[in-house]
């Protein structure tokens, strides 16, 4: 019963916020920022389909439709429409945000070298960028490069996923060290740990089998 009440309260808060943002759009239908604000909120609520629909319609109404392109590309990316996202991104001048999104798209479609080229061009490198670069190196089978990249992320900023990935990159080199990172990841967020474990189960099995043979 309490869970149901909480869910109802959350739905009510979301509807109220959406209504507020729609009112802003109605008051200034040619202002790109109002549409972007609502689209961002819809994406945060997991409604990328609605956000895409909103931005597509907005492009025909706003004074500067190009202002919506980046967010629209992100929406298509979230829907798994990588080619459409890339087509839009290719029409936007490259800045750090665009380069990051391009790297992300190429990484998702399995073009690691292209993804790396874009990711390494980003000027302001933060934890999010380092995570992506580490993921790309790992997808290319370069575990040492991946490990050194992940380790550039400050210890206090390492998420459960980062600690898991560090465990994976170190696994074949030092089982003991790897297990410390994996244990830390599990403690931080058991759900994320389980997701990543499922993703890399074949590699973990391979290392386990090798260890049994050596024991």
N, C-alpha and C positions, 0 to 999 in steps of 0.2 A: 504493500500500500504506500509506504514512504517513497519507494523507488518510483512508483507511478506518479506521485505528487511532484517529485523532483523533475521528472521528464516533462510533465505538463507545464511546470513553471518555466523550464528551459525553452520549450516550444513557444510559450507565450512571450518570453523575452526576445526570442529570435524574430517572431512575427512583428512585435512592436518596433524593433530596430529596422527591419525591412520596410515597414510602413513609413517610418521617419525618413529613411533614405529615398524612398519613392516620392515622398512629398517634396523633398529638395529638388529632385529631377523635374517634377511637375512645375515647380516654381521657376526653374532655369533649365528648360529642355535642351538648350544649345551648349551648355557647359559640360565639357568632357570630364572634369574632376568629379562631378556628382555620380556619373555612371561608373567611373573607376572605383569610387568609394563603395558603391553597392556591389559591384563585381567582386572586389576584394573580400567583402564580407561574405558573399555567397560561396566563394572558394573556401574560405575558412570554415564554413559550415558543411563543406563537402558537396556543394551543389555546383560543380564546374559546368554542367550542362546548361543550367539556368543562367550562369554568368556568361557563357558563350553566346547564348541566344540574346541576352541583354546587350552585349557589346556589338553584336552583328547589327541589331536594330539601331543602336546608338550611332553607328558609323554613318547612317543616312540622315541623322538629325543634328549632330554637333558641328560646331564651326571649324574644328580642327580634327577630322577623323583619324589622322595619323597618330594622334596622341593616344589612341586606344590600341594601336597595333601590338605593342609589347605584351600588354595584359591578355590580349586575344590569343597571341602565340602561346602564352603560358596555359591558357584554358585548353587549347587544342592539345598541348603536350600532356596535360593531366587526363585528357580523354583518350590518350594513346594514339592520337592522330599526328604522328611525328612529321610526316611529309608536309602536311598543311602548316604545322607550326614552323617548320624550317623555311617554307616559302615566304611566310610573313617576316620572319627574322632576317632573311636575306635582303629585305627591302628597307630595313632600319639601319642607320649608321651604327657601326660597332662601338659600344662602350662596354664597361665591365659587366653590366647586367646582361646585355645582349650576348657577349662572348660566353658568359657562364651558361646561359640558356642553350646556346648552340652546342657547347661542349656536352651538356646534359643530354640533348637530343641525339647527338652522334654516339654517345656512350650507350644510350638505350637501344639504338638500332645496331649495335655491335661494330661500329666503326671507330675502334679505339685510338688509332693513330690520329685521325682527324679530331676526335674529341680532345686528345692530349694537346694537339697544336693550338686549339682555341683556348683551352684551360690555362696553358702556360703563358698565354699572351695577356692574361688578366693582370692589371697593375696592382690593385689593392687586394692583396691576398689575406683573407680571413679564415677562420676555422671551417666555414662552409665550403670555401674554394679548396682548401687543403684536403678536406674529406673527399671531394669529387676527384681531385688529382690522384689521391691514394687509390680510390676505387678504380680509376682508369688504368693506373699502373698494374693493379692486381688482375684486371681483366686481360691485360696483355701478357700475363704470366711473369711479370717483373716484381717478385716478392720483396727483394731488398729495397728497391725504389719506393714501393708501396709502404713498407715499414718506416723508412726514414721520413716519408711525407707525413704519415699519420703521427709520428713522434714530434713533428713540428707544432702540433696542436697542444696548447698548454694543458697540463694534466687535469686541472679543474674544469676545463672546457670539453673534456672527452666524454662523449655520450656512451650509453651502453653499446651502441652500434660500433663506435670507434674502438672501444676496448675489445669488442669481439673481433673486429677486423685485424687489430694488432695481434691478437691471439692466433688468428689464421695465418698471418704473414710470417710469424715466428715459429709456427708449429713444426716445420720440417728441420729447423735449425736447433731449436731448444724446446723440447716438450715441456720441461719444468717451468720455464719463463712464460710460455704460451698459456699454460693452465692458470697462471696467476691472473692474466688478463681476462681469460674466459670466465673465471670465477667472479672477478670484479664486475664484468658485464652482466652476469646472471643476477648478482646482488642488486645492481643498479636498476635493472628493468627486466624481470623474468619473461615478459611478453615479447619484447624486442629480441632477447636472447634466443627464445624458442623459434622465432621467425627466421633469424639468421642461421641458427643451427640446422633448420630444415633445408635452407638454401645451400648450405655447404656440407650437408651430411655425407656426400660421397667422398669429399676430401678428408673429413674427420675419420671416416671408416678406413680409408686408405692408410692413414697414419697409425690408427689403432692396430690394424692388421700387421703393419710393418713392425710395430713395437712388440706384438705378441710373438712374432717370428724370432726377434732378437732376444726375448726374455729366456 
